[in-house]
Amino acid sequence: MKYRTHNCGELRSEHKGQVVQLSGWVKNWRNHGGLLFIDLRDRYGITQIVFNPQQGKTLYEKAMTLRSEYVISVQGKVNLRPEGMVNKDMSTGEIEITAEKLNILNVAQTPPFEIMDEIDVHEELKLKYRYLDLRRTANKNNILLRSQLYKIVRDFFHQNDFAEIETPFLMKSTPEGARDFLVPSRNYKGKFYALPQSPQIYKQILMIAGFDRYFQIVKCFRDEDLRKDRQPEFTQIDIEMSFVDESDVMDVSENLVKKIYKEIKGKELKSEFPRMSYQEAQSKYGSDKPDLRFDLSITVLTDVFNETQFNAFSSVIDDKGIIAGLCVEGADRFSRKQIDKVTDFVKNHGAKGLVWLKHQEDTLEGPIVKFLSDREKNEVIQKTKSKNNDIIFIVAGKEEETFSILGELRLYLGEYLDLLDKTKDSFLWIIDFPMLEFDHEENKFVARHHPFTSPITKDIDLLEKEPTKVKARAYDLVMNGNEIAGGSIRIHQASLQQRVFQMLGISKQEAEDKFGFLLTALEYGAPPHGGIAFGFDRLAMLLANANSLRDVIAFPKTTSALSLMDGSPSPVSEKQLSELGLRLESNKN
Amino acid sequence: MKYRTHNCGELRSEHKGQVVQLSGWVKNWRNHGGLLFIDLRDRYGITQIVFNPQQGKTLYEKAMTLRSEYVISVQGKVNLRPEGMVNKDMSTGEIEITAEKLNILNVAQTPPFEIMDEIDVHEELKLKYRYLDLRRTANKNNILLRSQLYKIVRDFFHQNDFAEIETPFLMKSTPEGARDFLVPSRNYKGKFYALPQSPQIYKQILMIAGFDRYFQIVKCFRDEDLRKDRQPEFTQIDIEMSFVDESDVMDVSENLVKKIYKEIKGKELKSEFPRMSYQEAQSKYGSDKPDLRFDLSITVLTDVFNETQFNAFSSVIDDKGIIAGLCVEGADRFSRKQIDKVTDFVKNHGAKGLVWLKHQEDTLEGPIVKFLSDREKNEVIQKTKSKNNDIIFIVAGKEEETFSILGELRLYLGEYLDLLDKTKDSFLWIIDFPMLEFDHEENKFVARHHPFTSPITKDIDLLEKEPTKVKARAYDLVMNGNEIAGGSIRIHQASLQQRVFQMLGISKQEAEDKFGFLLTALEYGAPPHGGIAFGFDRLAMLLANANSLRDVIAFPKTTSALSLMDGSPSPVSEKQLSELGLRLESNKN
């Protein structure tokens, strides 16, 4: 027995008169003029089925037992809908099926929430019944878009002679940055594999093996304390190339993005993506991933206030801090109440306070103008290019923090003043990153990208002398304010890799224990190489205009890494533990 | 600075006179007539570079320092090779590069083994230096063939409207059959995720979610005691379809294989793959994956010997065993010594002994003919269709064992007598499997495929009464004696699934604990569905004519699940363990 001759999305008026068979889910039903109408749904669409009591009482009575989400197979004739009943919003809206046979393939309990798009259900309920949640059109389409994205990405790389190669999931634990998920070994009790945080070392070794161009769409794992919208397992597009410099990797990445945009959005992105130094991004936009769909940039005003009478500013200058501001149009949109909101916003992001100045009738107004000299007022106007009915928000404090707060404020104002052109897309490379970053938790310098990132050639001599001045051959790709990819040219010489490990406070012994196999491999003819990795989930989310990574992952976990559908993680048997040579630590409280 | 204008495989005589730059590895070098010749290798090929002392002493002296596997970049002019020096076996054999500039990008230590194909190196050394092993042409080509195979497979499924969907790697531990690899949870100490043995339940849930056709090429994990040529992590092509029966899944699978054959081997496989019942495969070929590239089949002879005087046979018949044999041409190829070898072979496979009969001068000869009546001899000849110069090997014992021993003997004889036509490919579906299999270790019945496999509809009533007679809606695809895929139509009704769990001795509580989320999902509108999974590694191995799965895996593990390159599994820190709430069991010896 065949279940169907057509799917629920393909019948049109030209099928009129054909006897067809469809299978799917009962989306809903209604009685109208003595007839029973069923909307039958499958992945491909919805088709209207009509049960007419005149076709036979048994059939009609059987149809009357149908309920939402029952799975049925229906045979019947394709008829044109009566005039006035045509539904132009449905691809099958011109026809309906007059049922002749009905087979109930499976019954269904009443779902805990209705299968429709605009529905307000608690996230946990949706995750528990993820199979019902995935029946909603928006979710289904997200997953199908993701499916299409795999295809586009892989086609691109195959067309460009990249070899697709799988790297191991059971690998050596080399925690660096995030925590590894561990996998106990049964054969070697007391020893563990780790799941990859990324295939970084393996893809470098593939270059040393001579594969020249590698890519893989691959699951990676990080056992981090989950912040909002992170997943313990995530997918990345992993790329590595030999005999390349930064531009080669960036070119390939741009071409990939352009292909994706063309195929998914039908948009041609023609121009080259602009490049901006990390320093410029920080000082102009307060972010290493600025959203350039609107112009607003930060103005540094420290010099203006060198001799200021305003104590809050002069004390910051004494502490070698900075004073900087954002100037936006529309002072009239900022009532006292709204300004209080902005003040709360910056305070929540760590600012001591907020200074605001409204530009009205060719001068500045605001609670602190009484402390400002005319020169200061004029210079603020000049530097910020302020005009009448502009408002200038000023924050003062430590440099890094101040830029970062203004960066957040910039996004807030962009949203509030509706500055964002959401039809536009902004791509941007951030380059010239400092190699090091201070890890306040560990109280030491760590690699900003990872310890295999090459320093800029001319900075190599600074490695031991002025490590904080060393720039990395790293690059991040930013799309509409989101980092969608990051990569670097790697170190390909064992001696330089050793020096960098040293700089990062990794002892020779530790380097040997953790990365010995890479150091050895570098000794046997490693070509210059570099690469990049795209966050596949984030890319899919942005392309789908979804709000959460969870929306584009078939079976996502909660922010505390629970899988509510299958109930994992879960206890295991004593036998399983004992086979692994493990015991649970007894509770100590 | 650019590293190359061309790769090492693309220059031809039409590039004559061009100044080019190449980068790659020094494969070897030789001095000849005062010139230094270097074979420069990259992924794409080999190009000959000539260093001529007349081009400058410094350049020549630098070139003289080059050693095997150094990574260099060379600029020079493309020249035609002198007549007589053209190498037609090399794609670049018409030209050579006269070097003008040399940049040594990296030095290399002397490799522990030479980078050439025909080399006898201990497997462990090759795995430790896998990046060097992968530089060998045969290995490189295997990995590139595998890369091509991904593309072909995925294109096929995308073209056929399958959605590519990723299923979780951190999932619920539901050990059934093989052992799970476990992953301790840090957030929920004492609880564990498991790595998937297959995405079985998730792909069924995707059908319940309505995705209709799903595929994925996915890593799976089994913590088994490794037999020869198994890997703890392996790759499968995972497929599931809704509203289908066996034929639909088998058709898709056949079309996939045909496409692979066409694209990789350039062969059109036109006919439908034959289907054979498990019962027939066992009794004719002594195997559930018979190699049909040669004809030889088993003849059951029990009836012939119902009244035999030969004790070894009559006692087997008394014990309800069987007598069966294989008849092959070429009795003259079986000397006493060779027959002793065959006898040892069947004994090693569990036979009590071997009876052989040579057909010579229209009668049978051999040590036991004196016990046989003329009728018995004639019937043996008739039933086995023996001719002069044939030899008949007979084994007697328990049915299952005897078939299995003769199945092994069949392969042995196929090899010894060179019966296999290796230019031919044999594909075969095995169907009508018994649903159950007796697990001698666990001393209970277990599902032959897995507990989600549907019984044949007409056998459902036998579930409780005669479970051993129940056949499964399962199918295996056999290629040249290798199982390359296996699948089934699944149970889509919760009540039937419960009954099957019961039949398998899985209590209601256990079913709920392990598979509750599937049972619940089946209650909310599960469509009829089924699928199949291909062993991707094995398929790649067979297509590459490789001898081991390790040959087609970039970074394989040993049979004891060690990764010799990175040294995993390895000890982890106390801190890592304590964060997971785990302790190592102290040694008890």
Chai-1 contact restraints between the chains, C-beta under 6 A:
chainA,res_idxA,chainB,res_idxB,connection_type,confidence,min_distance_angstrom,max_distance_angstrom,comment,restraint_id
A,Y3,B,F243,contact,1.0,0.0,6.0,A-B,restraint_1
A,R4,B,F243,contact,1.0,0.0,6.0,A-B,restraint_2
A,S23,B,F243,contact,1.0,0.0,6.0,A-B,restraint_3
A,W25,B,G525,contact,1.0,0.0,6.0,A-B,restraint_4
A,R43,B,G210,contact,1.0,0.0,6.0,A-B,restraint_5
A,R43,B,F211,contact,1.0,0.0,6.0,A-B,restraint_6
A,R43,B,D212,contact,1.0,0.0,6.0,A-B,restraint_7
A,E69,B,G525,contact,1.0,0.0,6.0,A-B,restraint_8
A,V71,B,G525,contact,1.0,0.0,6.0,A-B,restraint_9
A,V71,B,P527,contact,1.0,0.0,6.0,A-B,restraint_10
A,L105,B,P528,contact,1.0,0.0,6.0,A-B,restraint_11
A,N106,B,A526,contact,1.0,0.0,6.0,A-B,restraint_12
A,A108,B,Y524,contact,1.0,0.0,6.0,A-B,restraint_13
A,A108,B,G525,contact,1.0,0.0,6.0,A-B,restraint_14
A,Q109,B,E523,contact,1.0,0.0,6.0,A-B,restraint_15
A,Q109,B,Y524,contact,1.0,0.0,6.0,A-B,restraint_16
A,Y131,B,I205,contact,1.0,0.0,6.0,A-B,restraint_17
A,Y131,B,I208,contact,1.0,0.0,6.0,A-B,restraint_18
A,Y131,B,A209,contact,1.0,0.0,6.0,A-B,restraint_19
A,Y131,B,A521,contact,1.0,0.0,6.0,A-B,restraint_20
A,L134,B,A209,contact,1.0,0.0,6.0,A-B,restraint_21
A,R135,B,A209,contact,1.0,0.0,6.0,A-B,restraint_22
A,R135,B,G210,contact,1.0,0.0,6.0,A-B,restraint_23
A,L144,B,A163,contact,1.0,0.0,6.0,A-B,restraint_24
A,S147,B,A163,contact,1.0,0.0,6.0,A-B,restraint_25
A,S147,B,E164,contact,1.0,0.0,6.0,A-B,restraint_26
A,Y150,B,E164,contact,1.0,0.0,6.0,A-B,restraint_27
A,K151,B,H158,contact,1.0,0.0,6.0,A-B,restraint_28
A,H158,B,K151,contact,1.0,0.0,6.0,A-B,restraint_29
A,A163,B,L144,contact,1.0,0.0,6.0,A-B,restraint_30
A,A163,B,S147,contact,1.0,0.0,6.0,A-B,restraint_31
A,E164,B,S147,contact,1.0,0.0,6.0,A-B,restraint_32
A,E164,B,Y150,contact,1.0,0.0,6.0,A-B,restraint_33
A,I165,B,A554,contact,1.0,0.0,6.0,A-B,restraint_34
A,P168,B,F555,contact,1.0,0.0,6.0,A-B,restraint_35
A,F169,B,K219,contact,1.0,0.0,6.0,A-B,restraint_36
A,F169,B,E233,contact,1.0,0.0,6.0,A-B,restraint_37
A,L170,B,E233,contact,1.0,0.0,6.0,A-B,restraint_38
A,M171,B,D566,contact,1.0,0.0,6.0,A-B,restraint_39
A,M171,B,S568,contact,1.0,0.0,6.0,A-B,restraint_40
A,K172,B,D566,contact,1.0,0.0,6.0,A-B,restraint_41
A,K172,B,S568,contact,1.0,0.0,6.0,A-B,restraint_42
A,K172,B,S570,contact,1.0,0.0,6.0,A-B,restraint_43
A,S173,B,V572,contact,1.0,0.0,6.0,A-B,restraint_44
A,F181,B,V183,contact,1.0,0.0,6.0,A-B,restraint_45
A,V183,B,F181,contact,1.0,0.0,6.0,A-B,restraint_46
A,V183,B,V183,contact,1.0,0.0,6.0,A-B,restraint_47
A,S185,B,P569,contact,1.0,0.0,6.0,A-B,restraint_48
A,R186,B,D223,contact,1.0,0.0,6.0,A-B,restraint_49
A,N187,B,S560,contact,1.0,0.0,6.0,A-B,restraint_50
A,N187,B,A561,contact,1.0,0.0,6.0,A-B,restraint_51
A,Y188,B,P569,contact,1.0,0.0,6.0,A-B,restraint_52
A,G190,B,L584,contact,1.0,0.0,6.0,A-B,restraint_53
A,K191,B,P569,contact,1.0,0.0,6.0,A-B,restraint_54
A,K191,B,S570,contact,1.0,0.0,6.0,A-B,restraint_55
A,K191,B,P571,contact,1.0,0.0,6.0,A-B,restraint_56
A,F192,B,P569,contact,1.0,0.0,6.0,A-B,restraint_57
A,F192,B,V572,contact,1.0,0.0,6.0,A-B,restraint_58
A,Y193,B,S568,contact,1.0,0.0,6.0,A-B,restraint_59
A,Y193,B,P569,contact,1.0,0.0,6.0,A-B,restraint_60
A,I205,B,Y131,contact,1.0,0.0,6.0,A-B,restraint_61
A,I208,B,Y131,contact,1.0,0.0,6.0,A-B,restraint_62
A,A209,B,Y131,contact,1.0,0.0,6.0,A-B,restraint_63
A,A209,B,L134,contact,1.0,0.0,6.0,A-B,restraint_64
A,A209,B,R135,contact,1.0,0.0,6.0,A-B,restraint_65
A,G210,B,R43,contact,1.0,0.0,6.0,A-B,restraint_66
A,G210,B,R135,contact,1.0,0.0,6.0,A-B,restraint_67
A,D212,B,R43,contact,1.0,0.0,6.0,A-B,restraint_68
A,K219,B,F169,contact,1.0,0.0,6.0,A-B,restraint_69
A,D223,B,R186,contact,1.0,0.0,6.0,A-B,restraint_70
A,E233,B,F169,contact,1.0,0.0,6.0,A-B,restraint_71
A,E233,B,L170,contact,1.0,0.0,6.0,A-B,restraint_72
A,F243,B,Y3,contact,1.0,0.0,6.0,A-B,restraint_73
A,F243,B,R4,contact,1.0,0.0,6.0,A-B,restraint_74
A,F243,B,S23,contact,1.0,0.0,6.0,A-B,restraint_75
A,F517,B,M565,contact,1.0,0.0,6.0,A-B,restraint_76
A,F517,B,D566,contact,1.0,0.0,6.0,A-B,restraint_77
A,A521,B,Y131,contact,1.0,0.0,6.0,A-B,restraint_78
A,E523,B,Q109,contact,1.0,0.0,6.0,A-B,restraint_79
A,Y524,B,A108,contact,1.0,0.0,6.0,A-B,restraint_80
A,Y524,B,Q109,contact,1.0,0.0,6.0,A-B,restraint_81
A,G525,B,W25,contact,1.0,0.0,6.0,A-B,restraint_82
A,G525,B,E69,contact,1.0,0.0,6.0,A-B,restraint_83
A,G525,B,V71,contact,1.0,0.0,6.0,A-B,restraint_84
A,G525,B,A108,contact,1.0,0.0,6.0,A-B,restraint_85
A,A526,B,N106,contact,1.0,0.0,6.0,A-B,restraint_86
A,P527,B,V71,contact,1.0,0.0,6.0,A-B,restraint_87
A,P528,B,L105,contact,1.0,0.0,6.0,A-B,restraint_88
A,A554,B,I165,contact,1.0,0.0,6.0,A-B,restraint_89
A,F555,B,P168,contact,1.0,0.0,6.0,A-B,restraint_90
A,S560,B,N187,contact,1.0,0.0,6.0,A-B,restraint_91
A,A561,B,N187,contact,1.0,0.0,6.0,A-B,restraint_92
A,M565,B,F517,contact,1.0,0.0,6.0,A-B,restraint_93
A,D566,B,M171,contact,1.0,0.0,6.0,A-B,restraint_94
A,D566,B,K172,contact,1.0,0.0,6.0,A-B,restraint_95
A,D566,B,F517,contact,1.0,0.0,6.0,A-B,restraint_96
A,G567,B,K172,contact,1.0,0.0,6.0,A-B,restraint_97
A,S568,B,M171,contact,1.0,0.0,6.0,A-B,restraint_98
A,S568,B,K172,contact,1.0,0.0,6.0,A-B,restraint_99
A,S568,B,Y193,contact,1.0,0.0,6.0,A-B,restraint_100
A,P569,B,S185,contact,1.0,0.0,6.0,A-B,restraint_101
A,P569,B,Y188,contact,1.0,0.0,6.0,A-B,restraint_102
A,P569,B,K191,contact,1.0,0.0,6.0,A-B,restraint_103
A,P569,B,F192,contact,1.0,0.0,6.0,A-B,restraint_104
A,P569,B,Y193,contact,1.0,0.0,6.0,A-B,restraint_105
A,S570,B,K172,contact,1.0,0.0,6.0,A-B,restraint_106
A,S570,B,K191,contact,1.0,0.0,6.0,A-B,restraint_107
A,P571,B,K191,contact,1.0,0.0,6.0,A-B,restraint_108
A,V572,B,S173,contact,1.0,0.0,6.0,A-B,restraint_109
A,V572,B,F192,contact,1.0,0.0,6.0,A-B,restraint_110
A,G581,B,E585,contact,1.0,0.0,6.0,A-B,restraint_111
A,L582,B,L582,contact,1.0,0.0,6.0,A-B,restraint_112
A,R583,B,R583,contact,1.0,0.0,6.0,A-B,restraint_113
A,R583,B,E585,contact,1.0,0.0,6.0,A-B,restraint_114
A,L584,B,G190,contact,1.0,0.0,6.0,A-B,restraint_115
A,E585,B,G581,contact,1.0,0.0,6.0,A-B,restraint_116
A,E585,B,R583,contact,1.0,0.0,6.0,A-B,restraint_117
